[in-house]
């Protein structure tokens, strides 16, 4: 196959090399310089290749490379510039002249492979027989290629020969396989890092519903696969993912445009190389597709050709990741320095000149065609070729040349720099083999003149750092503005950073981030309910159920509050539950405080009255000692109800139940003994009955003590085995904690109540039997009434206690204590006080011993 990418005579580097000329055409090598050591390079200086279909009966016509790529031409000139710098630097390969040979693949993998084979066998250069040209025809290292697909083919080819290939732009992660590509290196991070940076970018701006368009090649397919895998792990959904290649049909292109126009996602990731992206963007522009926020990969988003073209102005606002911008001192002047001799001796430069100045060197130019003079000045125009204000990938080319040179410099037999040059014992010739250069590159580590530490990681890839860039309009022109970075070498927590204030969005807004979601975020208090058959980014927002909250947006599930907490109205946070108990501060609590205090005061008043009239017949007749003990126990009964008011604790729970059980038993025991005394007194009045001496004052006191002691034993066992304790009741009301006293042992609690009930029942029976004893003042009748009230109160207490909610249980229990206490006080002592205070004439022994029989009940 013959190539006419840049045909005819190739340029000579210097006048003194006139004796060393090429006899035949360089098929695809438009730029070269001879030297003792040669660095090769392969670039797509042209975008495409054209020709006629072969007939297979005659030699096919040469293929013609078309569409000059100014960016790739700048890369080629960067190689030449770097080599010239190295040749003037005595610290690198002193005494040796470094040459270069640049091939043009014309965007074709087959042409790139042909160039690779030429590099490998070193037989593409033919010299005149009488020349004194160097005999070394192979290269020691190769720079290239710009696409991952071509680089895969080249890396596979060079792996066999162990020729090091240093790529400046191939990012496919598939090239990281050290076993398959042992001699492949690159000065650009792999797409593994780029896709991570793009996912972080999407996540940062909250774009969870996006579309993707990729190049249908190794770069696009491998990179997009890695991106989708990482994006899905971060909850980012892909509405559509389509591919496009520059040779695809018009129908496929239109189908992709229709998908973009009709989709609901407003953010589109374009993971394509420049050539494929230009085809897509031209069609989007022609159909006036607007309202899309484009996110770009590094392959095209920093391309100066796209940025400078007015046709792509609609991409303003695009955000993407790109290789960090660098400065190469002296490169701009080198690019401008194209003299007339270079133009006329190089078909490539002639083509470049004609395209830049829109003229022609052809002698048979048409009437309307402008003739080129070669004296036109590049400084008078603004052109991507000479634009060094945004050097990114070109710097990788520049660094790759120096990497190759340093690796070969390390292979010098002795000394370094001028030491090698002046030492007479050093061999001044060197036969550098490519595999030796490859081995040196694996361990190379030096500080570049820009201050950057240059070395390769375990995957023979440069460290990953990207600029986050934004296309903006400034002074009527599109410019690339750095708005952040992604740096894997930065400390944890600072690897990704964006300055939001510097961003200009697609719609021209500076502070309104475009929104691209399938479903609006679920606010706190709701959870996601995923739609069946739809991506996880498409969901409905369901309020949290009772007792559960979600305190973050887009919560997948709600979680219950701790037992002391309850959801607020919006179910977005847990707040402390209301603590409820019978408080002194509320009206009911105040009433229940006033009543027992009043009852205790009233009881104390009765005791004073009795004490003041203790020598009167009515006090003496009612066993004054038992009466005072009964009044004392009633006072305790009134006061024990105060322990039921206020915030309970473990100690108050114990006190209230024990005090209630013991004081009431003491009270009922006194009444029971008084009732028995009445019966005994009647029996003792009968002739010959000596029962009174068997139940005298001592026996009465012992009876009260014995009855009370039984209750004390029960309470002691209760406290020992399972005492009452504070219980937080959260079951009655969901949003309220009721502070209650748990009885601990129900059996002990019911024994205490049962024992009180037993004594009350006995007292009622005895009083009922003595109600019609002959006496003007029959105390048994009053005891009967009091016990009737007492029993009625506590019988009605049981259902009221069971059915009362929360703190009202305590209120019911307190009312029962107070009601029974007041009943006993009034029924037993009110008649006596009435006689003592209001009818003193009846407070005589004669009146009390009257023979009138009391009426039955």
PyMOL commands that set and color helices and strands:
alter all, ss='L'
color gray80, all
select helices_A, chain A and resi 15-17+70-87+109-121+148-161+173-176+191-205+218-233+250-262+274-286+298-301+304-308+310-315+331-336+340-345+347-357+378-380+393-409+418-422+434-443+500-502+587-612+617-621+624-644+650-684+691-694+697-722+746-769+779-803+808-837+840-842+845-848
alter helices_A, ss='H'
color red, helices_A
select strands_A, chain A and resi 31-33+37-43+46-50+64-68+98-104+141-143+164-167+184-186+209-215+237-244+267-271+293-296+319-323+445-447+453-455+465-474+477-487+496-498+526-530+539-543+548-549+559-560+565-567+574-576+578-580+725-729+736-742
alter strands_A, ss='S'
color yellow, strands_A
deselect
rebuild
show_as cartoon
